[in-house]
């Protein structure tokens, strides 16, 4: 029985659970979003959390702690998401640079391809360079007024992708201050050493 302005009650006088009806209505409202609109909204919500987490740590513990913890968290998140994506899509093990670059595009395509504008340049052998033309992190720290003291967390996450695959690699330069803020090109070079067939294995669950 519905009572004006009060909770519904069943015939025994117990208060009825209003969640099922509310959830049904919420499901209908969410249905107004297209698939692309829903993805963009989720990415924006994630981005809002990411920026506010960093700001909260910086305010509470200082920018050095925020940079250090951001890089640690980004790298660990990179490991976890890679393992989940590989397992869910049942992707084969990465055995070459080309294999890795395809997986990198899969990850970025899933997490938010509009967040970065970049190119991947082949350098010969097992080396390639990622050159960033536009970066959401750089834009966010500029707006927040902390760009001069921000250290890159984006490539910490990339290193987590590589770590999750048990690949032997070198990255140069080492993580540090945002290159774009320093007036330099944001470009990181990776050299991946392909694994022997006997050494290739799927990433562990995570």
MODELLER restraints for C-alpha pairs under 7 A, 6 or more apart:
rsr = mdl.restraints
at = mdl.atoms
rsr.add(forms.Gaussian(group=physical.xy_distance, feature=features.Distance(at['CA:1:A'], at['CA:8:A']), mean=5.53, stdev=0.5))
rsr.add(forms.Gaussian(group=physical.xy_distance, feature=features.Distance(at['CA:1:A'], at['CA:9:A']), mean=5.27, stdev=0.5))
rsr.add(forms.Gaussian(group=physical.xy_distance, feature=features.Distance(at['CA:1:A'], at['CA:10:A']), mean=5.95, stdev=0.5))
rsr.add(forms.Gaussian(group=physical.xy_distance, feature=features.Distance(at['CA:2:A'], at['CA:8:A']), mean=4.54, stdev=0.5))
rsr.add(forms.Gaussian(group=physical.xy_distance, feature=features.Distance(at['CA:2:A'], at['CA:9:A']), mean=6.63, stdev=0.5))
rsr.add(forms.Gaussian(group=physical.xy_distance, feature=features.Distance(at['CA:7:A'], at['CA:15:A']), mean=6.57, stdev=0.5))
rsr.add(forms.Gaussian(group=physical.xy_distance, feature=features.Distance(at['CA:8:A'], at['CA:15:A']), mean=5.98, stdev=0.5))
rsr.add(forms.Gaussian(group=physical.xy_distance, feature=features.Distance(at['CA:8:A'], at['CA:16:A']), mean=5.42, stdev=0.5))
rsr.add(forms.Gaussian(group=physical.xy_distance, feature=features.Distance(at['CA:9:A'], at['CA:15:A']), mean=4.42, stdev=0.5))
rsr.add(forms.Gaussian(group=physical.xy_distance, feature=features.Distance(at['CA:9:A'], at['CA:16:A']), mean=5.05, stdev=0.5))
rsr.add(forms.Gaussian(group=physical.xy_distance, feature=features.Distance(at['CA:10:A'], at['CA:16:A']), mean=5.93, stdev=0.5))
rsr.add(forms.Gaussian(group=physical.xy_distance, feature=features.Distance(at['CA:43:A'], at['CA:112:A']), mean=6.44, stdev=0.5))
rsr.add(forms.Gaussian(group=physical.xy_distance, feature=features.Distance(at['CA:54:A'], at['CA:66:A']), mean=5.95, stdev=0.5))
rsr.add(forms.Gaussian(group=physical.xy_distance, feature=features.Distance(at['CA:54:A'], at['CA:70:A']), mean=6.86, stdev=0.5))
rsr.add(forms.Gaussian(group=physical.xy_distance, feature=features.Distance(at['CA:57:A'], at['CA:66:A']), mean=5.29, stdev=0.5))
rsr.add(forms.Gaussian(group=physical.xy_distance, feature=features.Distance(at['CA:58:A'], at['CA:65:A']), mean=6.81, stdev=0.5))
rsr.add(forms.Gaussian(group=physical.xy_distance, feature=features.Distance(at['CA:58:A'], at['CA:66:A']), mean=4.96, stdev=0.5))
rsr.add(forms.Gaussian(group=physical.xy_distance, feature=features.Distance(at['CA:67:A'], at['CA:150:A']), mean=6.60, stdev=0.5))
rsr.add(forms.Gaussian(group=physical.xy_distance, feature=features.Distance(at['CA:67:A'], at['CA:151:A']), mean=5.81, stdev=0.5))
rsr.add(forms.Gaussian(group=physical.xy_distance, feature=features.Distance(at['CA:70:A'], at['CA:153:A']), mean=6.30, stdev=0.5))
rsr.add(forms.Gaussian(group=physical.xy_distance, feature=features.Distance(at['CA:71:A'], at['CA:153:A']), mean=4.99, stdev=0.5))
rsr.add(forms.Gaussian(group=physical.xy_distance, feature=features.Distance(at['CA:71:A'], at['CA:156:A']), mean=5.51, stdev=0.5))
rsr.add(forms.Gaussian(group=physical.xy_distance, feature=features.Distance(at['CA:74:A'], at['CA:153:A']), mean=6.28, stdev=0.5))
rsr.add(forms.Gaussian(group=physical.xy_distance, feature=features.Distance(at['CA:74:A'], at['CA:156:A']), mean=5.86, stdev=0.5))
rsr.add(forms.Gaussian(group=physical.xy_distance, feature=features.Distance(at['CA:74:A'], at['CA:157:A']), mean=4.71, stdev=0.5))
rsr.add(forms.Gaussian(group=physical.xy_distance, feature=features.Distance(at['CA:75:A'], at['CA:156:A']), mean=4.97, stdev=0.5))
rsr.add(forms.Gaussian(group=physical.xy_distance, feature=features.Distance(at['CA:75:A'], at['CA:157:A']), mean=4.36, stdev=0.5))
rsr.add(forms.Gaussian(group=physical.xy_distance, feature=features.Distance(at['CA:75:A'], at['CA:159:A']), mean=6.28, stdev=0.5))
rsr.add(forms.Gaussian(group=physical.xy_distance, feature=features.Distance(at['CA:75:A'], at['CA:160:A']), mean=4.32, stdev=0.5))
rsr.add(forms.Gaussian(group=physical.xy_distance, feature=features.Distance(at['CA:76:A'], at['CA:160:A']), mean=6.02, stdev=0.5))
rsr.add(forms.Gaussian(group=physical.xy_distance, feature=features.Distance(at['CA:77:A'], at['CA:157:A']), mean=6.89, stdev=0.5))
rsr.add(forms.Gaussian(group=physical.xy_distance, feature=features.Distance(at['CA:78:A'], at['CA:157:A']), mean=4.82, stdev=0.5))
rsr.add(forms.Gaussian(group=physical.xy_distance, feature=features.Distance(at['CA:78:A'], at['CA:158:A']), mean=6.52, stdev=0.5))
rsr.add(forms.Gaussian(group=physical.xy_distance, feature=features.Distance(at['CA:78:A'], at['CA:160:A']), mean=4.26, stdev=0.5))
rsr.add(forms.Gaussian(group=physical.xy_distance, feature=features.Distance(at['CA:78:A'], at['CA:161:A']), mean=4.96, stdev=0.5))
rsr.add(forms.Gaussian(group=physical.xy_distance, feature=features.Distance(at['CA:79:A'], at['CA:160:A']), mean=4.64, stdev=0.5))
rsr.add(forms.Gaussian(group=physical.xy_distance, feature=features.Distance(at['CA:79:A'], at['CA:161:A']), mean=5.29, stdev=0.5))
rsr.add(forms.Gaussian(group=physical.xy_distance, feature=features.Distance(at['CA:79:A'], at['CA:163:A']), mean=6.47, stdev=0.5))
rsr.add(forms.Gaussian(group=physical.xy_distance, feature=features.Distance(at['CA:79:A'], at['CA:164:A']), mean=4.69, stdev=0.5))
rsr.add(forms.Gaussian(group=physical.xy_distance, feature=features.Distance(at['CA:80:A'], at['CA:206:A']), mean=5.32, stdev=0.5))
rsr.add(forms.Gaussian(group=physical.xy_distance, feature=features.Distance(at['CA:82:A'], at['CA:161:A']), mean=5.70, stdev=0.5))
rsr.add(forms.Gaussian(group=physical.xy_distance, feature=features.Distance(at['CA:82:A'], at['CA:164:A']), mean=6.43, stdev=0.5))
rsr.add(forms.Gaussian(group=physical.xy_distance, feature=features.Distance(at['CA:83:A'], at['CA:164:A']), mean=6.51, stdev=0.5))
rsr.add(forms.Gaussian(group=physical.xy_distance, feature=features.Distance(at['CA:83:A'], at['CA:203:A']), mean=5.66, stdev=0.5))
rsr.add(forms.Gaussian(group=physical.xy_distance, feature=features.Distance(at['CA:83:A'], at['CA:204:A']), mean=6.63, stdev=0.5))
rsr.add(forms.Gaussian(group=physical.xy_distance, feature=features.Distance(at['CA:83:A'], at['CA:205:A']), mean=6.11, stdev=0.5))
rsr.add(forms.Gaussian(group=physical.xy_distance, feature=features.Distance(at['CA:83:A'], at['CA:206:A']), mean=5.95, stdev=0.5))
rsr.add(forms.Gaussian(group=physical.xy_distance, feature=features.Distance(at['CA:84:A'], at['CA:206:A']), mean=6.50, stdev=0.5))
rsr.add(forms.Gaussian(group=physical.xy_distance, feature=features.Distance(at['CA:93:A'], at['CA:200:A']), mean=6.47, stdev=0.5))
rsr.add(forms.Gaussian(group=physical.xy_distance, feature=features.Distance(at['CA:93:A'], at['CA:201:A']), mean=6.12, stdev=0.5))
rsr.add(forms.Gaussian(group=physical.xy_distance, feature=features.Distance(at['CA:93:A'], at['CA:202:A']), mean=5.50, stdev=0.5))
rsr.add(forms.Gaussian(group=physical.xy_distance, feature=features.Distance(at['CA:94:A'], at['CA:100:A']), mean=5.87, stdev=0.5))
rsr.add(forms.Gaussian(group=physical.xy_distance, feature=features.Distance(at['CA:95:A'], at['CA:194:A']), mean=5.68, stdev=0.5))
rsr.add(forms.Gaussian(group=physical.xy_distance, feature=features.Distance(at['CA:95:A'], at['CA:195:A']), mean=5.98, stdev=0.5))
rsr.add(forms.Gaussian(group=physical.xy_distance, feature=features.Distance(at['CA:96:A'], at['CA:194:A']), mean=5.26, stdev=0.5))
rsr.add(forms.Gaussian(group=physical.xy_distance, feature=features.Distance(at['CA:97:A'], at['CA:126:A']), mean=6.28, stdev=0.5))
rsr.add(forms.Gaussian(group=physical.xy_distance, feature=features.Distance(at['CA:97:A'], at['CA:192:A']), mean=6.60, stdev=0.5))
rsr.add(forms.Gaussian(group=physical.xy_distance, feature=features.Distance(at['CA:115:A'], at['CA:135:A']), mean=6.44, stdev=0.5))
rsr.add(forms.Gaussian(group=physical.xy_distance, feature=features.Distance(at['CA:115:A'], at['CA:136:A']), mean=5.40, stdev=0.5))
rsr.add(forms.Gaussian(group=physical.xy_distance, feature=features.Distance(at['CA:116:A'], at['CA:134:A']), mean=5.57, stdev=0.5))
rsr.add(forms.Gaussian(group=physical.xy_distance, feature=features.Distance(at['CA:116:A'], at['CA:135:A']), mean=4.90, stdev=0.5))
rsr.add(forms.Gaussian(group=physical.xy_distance, feature=features.Distance(at['CA:116:A'], at['CA:136:A']), mean=6.35, stdev=0.5))
rsr.add(forms.Gaussian(group=physical.xy_distance, feature=features.Distance(at['CA:117:A'], at['CA:132:A']), mean=6.10, stdev=0.5))
rsr.add(forms.Gaussian(group=physical.xy_distance, feature=features.Distance(at['CA:117:A'], at['CA:133:A']), mean=5.29, stdev=0.5))
rsr.add(forms.Gaussian(group=physical.xy_distance, feature=features.Distance(at['CA:117:A'], at['CA:134:A']), mean=4.85, stdev=0.5))
rsr.add(forms.Gaussian(group=physical.xy_distance, feature=features.Distance(at['CA:117:A'], at['CA:135:A']), mean=6.67, stdev=0.5))
rsr.add(forms.Gaussian(group=physical.xy_distance, feature=features.Distance(at['CA:118:A'], at['CA:130:A']), mean=6.85, stdev=0.5))
rsr.add(forms.Gaussian(group=physical.xy_distance, feature=features.Distance(at['CA:118:A'], at['CA:131:A']), mean=5.45, stdev=0.5))
rsr.add(forms.Gaussian(group=physical.xy_distance, feature=features.Distance(at['CA:118:A'], at['CA:132:A']), mean=4.31, stdev=0.5))
rsr.add(forms.Gaussian(group=physical.xy_distance, feature=features.Distance(at['CA:118:A'], at['CA:133:A']), mean=5.23, stdev=0.5))
rsr.add(forms.Gaussian(group=physical.xy_distance, feature=features.Distance(at['CA:118:A'], at['CA:134:A']), mean=6.87, stdev=0.5))
rsr.add(forms.Gaussian(group=physical.xy_distance, feature=features.Distance(at['CA:119:A'], at['CA:130:A']), mean=5.86, stdev=0.5))
rsr.add(forms.Gaussian(group=physical.xy_distance, feature=features.Distance(at['CA:119:A'], at['CA:131:A']), mean=5.33, stdev=0.5))
rsr.add(forms.Gaussian(group=physical.xy_distance, feature=features.Distance(at['CA:119:A'], at['CA:132:A']), mean=6.69, stdev=0.5))
rsr.add(forms.Gaussian(group=physical.xy_distance, feature=features.Distance(at['CA:120:A'], at['CA:128:A']), mean=6.68, stdev=0.5))
rsr.add(forms.Gaussian(group=physical.xy_distance, feature=features.Distance(at['CA:120:A'], at['CA:129:A']), mean=5.61, stdev=0.5))
rsr.add(forms.Gaussian(group=physical.xy_distance, feature=features.Distance(at['CA:120:A'], at['CA:130:A']), mean=4.64, stdev=0.5))
rsr.add(forms.Gaussian(group=physical.xy_distance, feature=features.Distance(at['CA:120:A'], at['CA:131:A']), mean=6.36, stdev=0.5))
rsr.add(forms.Gaussian(group=physical.xy_distance, feature=features.Distance(at['CA:121:A'], at['CA:128:A']), mean=5.52, stdev=0.5))
rsr.add(forms.Gaussian(group=physical.xy_distance, feature=features.Distance(at['CA:121:A'], at['CA:129:A']), mean=5.11, stdev=0.5))
rsr.add(forms.Gaussian(group=physical.xy_distance, feature=features.Distance(at['CA:121:A'], at['CA:130:A']), mean=6.48, stdev=0.5))
rsr.add(forms.Gaussian(group=physical.xy_distance, feature=features.Distance(at['CA:122:A'], at['CA:128:A']), mean=4.51, stdev=0.5))
rsr.add(forms.Gaussian(group=physical.xy_distance, feature=features.Distance(at['CA:122:A'], at['CA:129:A']), mean=6.54, stdev=0.5))
rsr.add(forms.Gaussian(group=physical.xy_distance, feature=features.Distance(at['CA:123:A'], at['CA:129:A']), mean=6.93, stdev=0.5))
rsr.add(forms.Gaussian(group=physical.xy_distance, feature=features.Distance(at['CA:126:A'], at['CA:191:A']), mean=5.51, stdev=0.5))
rsr.add(forms.Gaussian(group=physical.xy_distance, feature=features.Distance(at['CA:126:A'], at['CA:192:A']), mean=5.49, stdev=0.5))
rsr.add(forms.Gaussian(group=physical.xy_distance, feature=features.Distance(at['CA:126:A'], at['CA:193:A']), mean=6.52, stdev=0.5))
rsr.add(forms.Gaussian(group=physical.xy_distance, feature=features.Distance(at['CA:127:A'], at['CA:189:A']), mean=7.00, stdev=0.5))
rsr.add(forms.Gaussian(group=physical.xy_distance, feature=features.Distance(at['CA:127:A'], at['CA:190:A']), mean=5.51, stdev=0.5))
rsr.add(forms.Gaussian(group=physical.xy_distance, feature=features.Distance(at['CA:127:A'], at['CA:191:A']), mean=4.17, stdev=0.5))
rsr.add(forms.Gaussian(group=physical.xy_distance, feature=features.Distance(at['CA:127:A'], at['CA:192:A']), mean=6.37, stdev=0.5))
rsr.add(forms.Gaussian(group=physical.xy_distance, feature=features.Distance(at['CA:128:A'], at['CA:189:A']), mean=5.77, stdev=0.5))
rsr.add(forms.Gaussian(group=physical.xy_distance, feature=features.Distance(at['CA:128:A'], at['CA:190:A']), mean=5.52, stdev=0.5))
rsr.add(forms.Gaussian(group=physical.xy_distance, feature=features.Distance(at['CA:128:A'], at['CA:191:A']), mean=6.60, stdev=0.5))
rsr.add(forms.Gaussian(group=physical.xy_distance, feature=features.Distance(at['CA:129:A'], at['CA:187:A']), mean=6.49, stdev=0.5))
rsr.add(forms.Gaussian(group=physical.xy_distance, feature=features.Distance(at['CA:129:A'], at['CA:188:A']), mean=5.52, stdev=0.5))
rsr.add(forms.Gaussian(group=physical.xy_distance, feature=features.Distance(at['CA:129:A'], at['CA:189:A']), mean=4.20, stdev=0.5))
rsr.add(forms.Gaussian(group=physical.xy_distance, feature=features.Distance(at['CA:129:A'], at['CA:190:A']), mean=6.09, stdev=0.5))
rsr.add(forms.Gaussian(group=physical.xy_distance, feature=features.Distance(at['CA:130:A'], at['CA:187:A']), mean=5.52, stdev=0.5))
rsr.add(forms.Gaussian(group=physical.xy_distance, feature=features.Distance(at['CA:130:A'], at['CA:188:A']), mean=5.40, stdev=0.5))
rsr.add(forms.Gaussian(group=physical.xy_distance, feature=features.Distance(at['CA:130:A'], at['CA:189:A']), mean=6.44, stdev=0.5))
rsr.add(forms.Gaussian(group=physical.xy_distance, feature=features.Distance(at['CA:131:A'], at['CA:186:A']), mean=5.87, stdev=0.5))
rsr.add(forms.Gaussian(group=physical.xy_distance, feature=features.Distance(at['CA:131:A'], at['CA:187:A']), mean=4.33, stdev=0.5))
rsr.add(forms.Gaussian(group=physical.xy_distance, feature=features.Distance(at['CA:131:A'], at['CA:188:A']), mean=6.71, stdev=0.5))
rsr.add(forms.Gaussian(group=physical.xy_distance, feature=features.Distance(at['CA:132:A'], at['CA:186:A']), mean=5.42, stdev=0.5))
rsr.add(forms.Gaussian(group=physical.xy_distance, feature=features.Distance(at['CA:132:A'], at['CA:187:A']), mean=6.27, stdev=0.5))
rsr.add(forms.Gaussian(group=physical.xy_distance, feature=features.Distance(at['CA:141:A'], at['CA:147:A']), mean=4.80, stdev=0.5))
rsr.add(forms.Gaussian(group=physical.xy_distance, feature=features.Distance(at['CA:147:A'], at['CA:181:A']), mean=6.45, stdev=0.5))
rsr.add(forms.Gaussian(group=physical.xy_distance, feature=features.Distance(at['CA:148:A'], at['CA:181:A']), mean=6.37, stdev=0.5))
rsr.add(forms.Gaussian(group=physical.xy_distance, feature=features.Distance(at['CA:149:A'], at['CA:177:A']), mean=6.85, stdev=0.5))
rsr.add(forms.Gaussian(group=physical.xy_distance, feature=features.Distance(at['CA:150:A'], at['CA:177:A']), mean=5.88, stdev=0.5))
rsr.add(forms.Gaussian(group=physical.xy_distance, feature=features.Distance(at['CA:150:A'], at['CA:178:A']), mean=6.21, stdev=0.5))
rsr.add(forms.Gaussian(group=physical.xy_distance, feature=features.Distance(at['CA:151:A'], at['CA:176:A']), mean=5.02, stdev=0.5))
rsr.add(forms.Gaussian(group=physical.xy_distance, feature=features.Distance(at['CA:151:A'], at['CA:177:A']), mean=4.12, stdev=0.5))
rsr.add(forms.Gaussian(group=physical.xy_distance, feature=features.Distance(at['CA:151:A'], at['CA:178:A']), mean=5.35, stdev=0.5))
rsr.add(forms.Gaussian(group=physical.xy_distance, feature=features.Distance(at['CA:152:A'], at['CA:175:A']), mean=6.24, stdev=0.5))
rsr.add(forms.Gaussian(group=physical.xy_distance, feature=features.Distance(at['CA:152:A'], at['CA:176:A']), mean=5.96, stdev=0.5))
rsr.add(forms.Gaussian(group=physical.xy_distance, feature=features.Distance(at['CA:152:A'], at['CA:177:A']), mean=6.08, stdev=0.5))
rsr.add(forms.Gaussian(group=physical.xy_distance, feature=features.Distance(at['CA:152:A'], at['CA:178:A']), mean=5.38, stdev=0.5))
rsr.add(forms.Gaussian(group=physical.xy_distance, feature=features.Distance(at['CA:164:A'], at['CA:203:A']), mean=5.98, stdev=0.5))
rsr.add(forms.Gaussian(group=physical.xy_distance, feature=features.Distance(at['CA:165:A'], at['CA:203:A']), mean=5.51, stdev=0.5))
rsr.add(forms.Gaussian(group=physical.xy_distance, feature=features.Distance(at['CA:167:A'], at['CA:192:A']), mean=7.00, stdev=0.5))
rsr.add(forms.Gaussian(group=physical.xy_distance, feature=features.Distance(at['CA:168:A'], at['CA:192:A']), mean=5.99, stdev=0.5))
rsr.add(forms.Gaussian(group=physical.xy_distance, feature=features.Distance(at['CA:168:A'], at['CA:193:A']), mean=5.50, stdev=0.5))
rsr.add(forms.Gaussian(group=physical.xy_distance, feature=features.Distance(at['CA:169:A'], at['CA:190:A']), mean=6.71, stdev=0.5))
rsr.add(forms.Gaussian(group=physical.xy_distance, feature=features.Distance(at['CA:169:A'], at['CA:191:A']), mean=5.38, stdev=0.5))
rsr.add(forms.Gaussian(group=physical.xy_distance, feature=features.Distance(at['CA:169:A'], at['CA:192:A']), mean=4.38, stdev=0.5))
rsr.add(forms.Gaussian(group=physical.xy_distance, feature=features.Distance(at['CA:169:A'], at['CA:193:A']), mean=6.04, stdev=0.5))
rsr.add(forms.Gaussian(group=physical.xy_distance, feature=features.Distance(at['CA:170:A'], at['CA:190:A']), mean=5.59, stdev=0.5))
rsr.add(forms.Gaussian(group=physical.xy_distance, feature=features.Distance(at['CA:170:A'], at['CA:191:A']), mean=5.21, stdev=0.5))
rsr.add(forms.Gaussian(group=physical.xy_distance, feature=features.Distance(at['CA:170:A'], at['CA:192:A']), mean=6.73, stdev=0.5))
rsr.add(forms.Gaussian(group=physical.xy_distance, feature=features.Distance(at['CA:171:A'], at['CA:188:A']), mean=6.71, stdev=0.5))
rsr.add(forms.Gaussian(group=physical.xy_distance, feature=features.Distance(at['CA:171:A'], at['CA:189:A']), mean=5.65, stdev=0.5))
rsr.add(forms.Gaussian(group=physical.xy_distance, feature=features.Distance(at['CA:171:A'], at['CA:190:A']), mean=4.69, stdev=0.5))
rsr.add(forms.Gaussian(group=physical.xy_distance, feature=features.Distance(at['CA:171:A'], at['CA:191:A']), mean=6.74, stdev=0.5))
rsr.add(forms.Gaussian(group=physical.xy_distance, feature=features.Distance(at['CA:172:A'], at['CA:188:A']), mean=5.65, stdev=0.5))
rsr.add(forms.Gaussian(group=physical.xy_distance, feature=features.Distance(at['CA:172:A'], at['CA:189:A']), mean=5.24, stdev=0.5))
rsr.add(forms.Gaussian(group=physical.xy_distance, feature=features.Distance(at['CA:172:A'], at['CA:190:A']), mean=6.70, stdev=0.5))
rsr.add(forms.Gaussian(group=physical.xy_distance, feature=features.Distance(at['CA:173:A'], at['CA:188:A']), mean=6.21, stdev=0.5))
rsr.add(forms.Gaussian(group=physical.xy_distance, feature=features.Distance(at['CA:179:A'], at['CA:185:A']), mean=6.18, stdev=0.5))
rsr.add(forms.Gaussian(group=physical.xy_distance, feature=features.Distance(at['CA:179:A'], at['CA:186:A']), mean=5.20, stdev=0.5))
rsr.add(forms.Gaussian(group=physical.xy_distance, feature=features.Distance(at['CA:180:A'], at['CA:186:A']), mean=5.90, stdev=0.5))
